[in-house]
Amino acid sequence: MSSVLEQSLELPCGQVLPNRLCKAAMTEQIAGPKNEADERHATLYRTWAGSGCGLLLTGNVLVDRMCLESPGNVAIVGEQSAEHLAALKAYSAAAKSDGAKVWMQISHAGRQTPKIVNPQPVSASDVKLALPGGQFGKPRPMTGEEIRETIAAFANCAKVAKETGFDGVQVHGAHGYLISQFLSPRSNLRNDEWGGPLENRARLLLETVDAVRAAVGPDFAVGVKLNSADFQKGGFSFEDCIQVVEWLNGKSIDLLEISGGNYEQPKLLGIDGLQAPEEQAVRESSKAREAYFVDYAAMVRERAKMPIMATGGFRTLAAMEETVSAGMADMIAIGSPLCSDPHGVKKLLAGEVDRLENYAKSMRLGPGFLGPNSGIGMVKMINALGQMAWNYIAIEAMSEGREPPRNIGLLSAYNRHAGKQKRQAKALIR
């Protein structure tokens, strides 16, 4: 019998996704000094084209080169060179080479821009990230004109995505990126039309969605990634999320991905931050879920008029099938396991494996209190960052046609990736 996950899904714009599985957006960080795509992106996505996922979401493509998530991001700002347009076309063609659809995730890092890229990025307000290590500078509040320019930059990026063969875009409004910074009352202290009540804090997201849709037309897919909550006291709450979804119902959205957390409270990684998370008023499931945000997605789906995608923590076929069969979500997004085995989803659907492997999660600083479940916040964070670094190294290896390396330790992975980022930042050509 075929799985419910193998059923196609028709989106409001008319696009048909081949199945209910999506490769989640994971930052690739392999662009050159001009933040342009190259042959490595095509190689990487040709590999993921055979993953078994019917939809591939790219990692961050930035709309402002001064506010990158990483110095190795692809960025699309203004007119693009003929060479970059050709590279983007090769990128999208490679991703679609085995029948999947490919969407470009478009974003702006705001205050989550590393100091090595920009010591004073822009944000909603001048609220600095509350993280140790001094990796992020204090942001500068955006002017009204800069906000309008950023909305236009998102629209331009989406237009280029359509012109270069991508099937859709996802506007990144989650995980503490710029749009999420505007949504949160912790990071948005403005008292103008962009701050204060939720209606104003959501204005950047809603106007960006309108501008993107106007730029790409009605038959191109437009998705949004939204936090279920920031899980921080005084932050963007699940109640806020539900209200924003009600407003998005009036927009032309094809797929809404529900996630959660940010750099300060990394629920997206399945861990708590240095401060205790703020609990949310979500209906408690009668049984434990392996995925982090399923119950939130299920409650959103009751109010949403567009298809819903759940992300974070899915590993077994049974959990994925139950989520779709029970009407908790329409799509399932898979991230980190596709760094361990780029074809793991296909193997899961074929019954060749029982669960998806996530090799990075097996790595640890040491035994006991030195492990990922340490009661010491900094130790827990070092484990998480080292695991993320291994995923970045695996992505780089696949982009060069190599297998993900399994002979590197957690600290070595962290140091290697940190060194690479410093070199990339130093080489940036503005």
N, C-alpha and C positions, 0 to 999 in steps of 0.2 A: 504494500500500500504506500502511496506517496504521502509525504508529510504536508500538513497545512502550511508549512513554511515554504513549500514549493509552489504555492498558488501565486498568480500574478496579482498586482494591485494597480488599478487605474486611478490616477490622481485627478483632482479637479481641473487641471489644465489640459487633460487629455492624454498625458504621457502615461505609458504602462510600464511599471517596474516588473521585471521577470519573476521575482520572488519576494519573500518578506524579510530578507536578510540584507543588512547593509554593513559595509566596512566603515566603521566610525572614523571621524576626522582625527588624525594623529599628526602633529607637527613633524614635518620631514627634516627641516633644517639642513638641506643639502644644496641650497642655491649658491651661486657664485657671488662675487663682490658687487655686482650691480643688482643683486636680488632678483635675478631672472631665472626662469626655468631652463633646464638644459637636458642633455640626453640621459642623465641619471634619473630624472623624473619619469621619462618614458620607460626606461628599463625597470624601475621600481613598479610602476603601475601596469606594465605588461605582465609582471609576476602576479600582482594582485588581481589582474583581470580573470585569472583562473582560480580565484579564491573560493568560488561557490556563492559569493554574494551577488545579488542582482543590482545593487546600487553601491557605488564607490564614492565616498566623500573624501575630497582632498584635505590635507592639513591646512592650517592657516595660510591664506593668501591676503596680504596686508594692503590696506588702501592708503597708508602713509608711511613713507620710508624712515621718517624720524620717530615713529612709534611702532617698532617691530616687536614681536614676541621673542624673536631670536635673530641674530645677525645673519643666519642662514635661511631666513624666510624668502619665499617668492613674494614680490610686491608688484602691484599694478597701479601706477599713478600716472594720470594724464595720457598723452600719446605714447604708444608703444613702438619700439623699433621693429622693422621688418623681421629681423633675426629673432626677436623675442616672440613675435606673433607666430612665426614658423615653429619655434620650440613648443609653444603652448598647443598648437595644432597637433604636433607629434605626441605630446603628453596626453591629450584627450583621446586621440586615436588609439594609442597603446592601451589606455584604460578600458576602451570599448571593444578591444580586439576579440574578446570571448563572449560578447553579447550583453555585458552589463551596461548600465547607465552610469555616467559620471557627473557629479556635481562639484562645483568649486565652493569651498567654504571661504567666505569673505569676512574680514575682521579688522579691528583696530585695537592695538594692545593698551592704549592709554597709559595709566600709571603702572601697568605690569610690563612696561618696557624696561629691560635691564639697563643699569648704569653704563655698561660698556657700549651700549648703542646710543643712549641719550641720557645724560644725568638729570635733565629736567623735561620730562615728557609732558603732554597735556592730559587733562582729565576733566571731570565735571567740576571738581574743587581741588584744593591744595592738600588733600588728605593722603598722607604717605602710607604705603603698605606697612602693616605692623608685623614685620618679619625680621628675624635676626640675620646678621651677616653683611648688611650694608650693600646688598646687590641691586637695590632699587632706590632711585632718587625721589625727592619730593616733587610732585607734579605741580604744574601751573594750571589754574582754571582756564578753560577755553572761553574765548570771546564768542558772542553770538554769531559773528561773521565766520569764525573758524568752525562752529558747529554746522552752519549751512554748507560750508565748503566740504566738510566731512560727509554729509549726506550726499552731496553731488559726487564725491569720490567713490562711495559705495555703488552708486548708480553707474558710474563709468566703469568700475571694475566688473560689474555684472554684464554690462554691454560687451566688454572685451571677452568675457567668458563665453557668451553666446556666439560671438563672431569667430572664436577659435575652436568651436566644436563641442564645448561642454553642454550637457543636457539640462543643467540647472545650476542654481547657486543656493547656498545656505547662509543666511545672515546670522552671524554669531552674536547672540545676545545673552550668553551665559558665561560661567566660569570666571567672572571678574574682569572680563575684557571691557572695552570702553562703554558699549551699550549697557552692559551689566552694571558698570560704575554709575551711570546715570540713573538706573533703576533703583539702586540701593540708597536709602537715606543715611547710611553710614559714610558713604563716599560722595554723596551728592548733597552739599550744604547750600546750594544756590537758592536765591529768593526771586529769581526771574521766571520767565515762562518755561524754563527747562528744569526747575527745581521746586521743592516744596511738596505739594500733594502728588499722589501717584499719577494722576492724569498728566501732570507736567513732567514728572520723571520718566514716564513712558513715551513722551513725545519724540525723543530721538529714535527709538525703535520703530514707532508707528510711521513716522515721516520717512525713515529710511526704507521701510518696506514699500511704501507708496512710490518713492522715487525709483527703487529697483524695478518694481513692476512696470512703471511707465517706460523705463529704459529698455526692457526686454520683450514687452508685448505679452499677450494673453496665453500663448501656447508654449511658453518656456517655464520650466519648473522653478518655483521660488519657495524655499523652506526657511524655517527659523529654528534656532537652537535657544531654548529658554530654561533658566533655572527653575526647578520646583521651589527652591529656596536657597538662600546663601548659608543657612544654618548658623547665623551669627546673631547675637542679641542686637536688636535695633536695625537689623538688615532687611533685605528683601525677603518677604515671608511667603508661605504657601498661599495664604489669603490674597496677597498681592498678585501672585502668579495666576490664580484663578481669574482675578479681575482683568489682568492683561490678556489672558486667553479670550475672555469675552470681547475685548476690543479687537483682537486679532481675527475673531470670527467675522468681523465686518470688512476684513481685508482679503485680498486674493492670495491665500497661502495654500500650498500644496502638501506640505508635510511639516508637522511641528514635533521637534525632538525635545524630550523632557529629560533634563539632567539636574545637576545641583552642585553647589559649593564654589570655591574660588581658591586662589593661592593661599589665603590665610586659613581657610577651612576646607581642605582638599577632599571633600566627600566624593568627588569624581574618581578618586583613587581608592575609595573604600576605606579611608582612614580619617581620624579626627585630627584637627590642627592642634596648636599649642594651647588653645583655650577650649573649654568644654563646649560642644555644639549646642545650639539653641534648638530645643525640640519643636516640632511643628504639628499643627492640628490636622494630621492625616488619619484617615480611618485605618486602624490597625488590622493587618491581615490575621486570619486564624491560623496561619502556618508560616514558617520561616521561608523567606524568598532568597534565592541565591543572588539575585540582581538587586542593586541598591535602590532604584527609583521606581520599581514596578507599581507599587501601591499609589504613588503620586501620579504616575502616568494614567492609571486606571481611573482615578478621580477626575483628572483633567479630561479624559476621553468622554466622560459623562456630560461635559459642558462644551466640548469643542465641536466645531462643524467641519474641521479638516482632519485628515488621517493623523494618527499619533505614532511616534516612534519612541520606544523605551531603550535606554542605554545604560551601561555600567554593571559589570559583574556577571553577565551571562556566560555559562560554561557548558551546560548540558542541553541536549536536544529536548528532553522532557520539559525543562523549565521554559524554553523558548516556545515550544508548541503549546503549552498550557497558557502562556501569556497571550498568544494570538487567538487560540480557540475559545478562551474565556472572555474575550473582548476587552482585555486590559490594554492592549495596544495593537496597532495594525502592522507595525514593522519592528524588527529587533536589530539593534546596532552592536557590532562586535569590534573591539579595539585591540588591546594588547596581545591577545592570542595570535593575531595575524602577524605579529613580529616574530613569535616563536616558530610558527608554521604557517606560511602564507597560503597554504591550501587546506588548512585545518577544517574550515567550514564545509568544504566539499567532502572531506573524509567523514565528517560527522553525519552529513546527510546520507552518505552511502553506507553508513553502519560500520565503517572501518575503525572508528574510535568511539569510545563511550562519552568522552568529554573533551573539550578544547584544552590544550596545554597552554599555560602561561609561565614560561620558563623564568621570566624576571621575578615572579612572585616567590620562587624557590630560593632566591638569593637573599643573603642576610649578612649583616656586619659581623655577627658572631652568635653563639648559642645563648639561650636564656634571656637575660635582660638586655642583651645586645641585639636581639632579634626584632622583627617588624612589629611585634605586639608588646614591646617594652613599655613599662610604665613611665619611662623617662621621655618626655616629649621630643627633645632634640635627637635622641637615638632613633626614635620612631621616624622622625623626619629624614634623617640621614639614610635610613634603610629605604624609604620611599623614593628619595631623590636618586639613590644609586640604582634602584630598579628601573626608574624612568630612563636613566642614562643608558642602561643596557638596551632598552628598546630603541633609543636613538641610534646606538651603534649598530643594532640589527638592521634598522632601516637603511642606514648608510651602506652596510654590506650588501643588502639586496639591490640597492641602486647601482652597485658596481658589479652585479652578477655573481656575488658570493653568497654562501650560506651564512645565516646568523651565527656569530661566534659563541661557543659554549665553554671556552677555555679562559674566561676572564672573570675576575672576582668583582664584588660589588664596589669596593673602593677604587679599584683600577678603572672600572667603567665610569664612575663619577669623575675621577681625575682626567681621564682621557677625553670625556665629553666637555668638561670645563675648559680644558686646554684648547680644544677645537674651537669652542665659541670665542675665546679670546683672540685666536688667530683670525677667525672670520671677521670679527669686529674691527681688528686692526687693518684688514685688507679692504674694508668697505670703500667703494667709490661713490661719493655723493654726487 
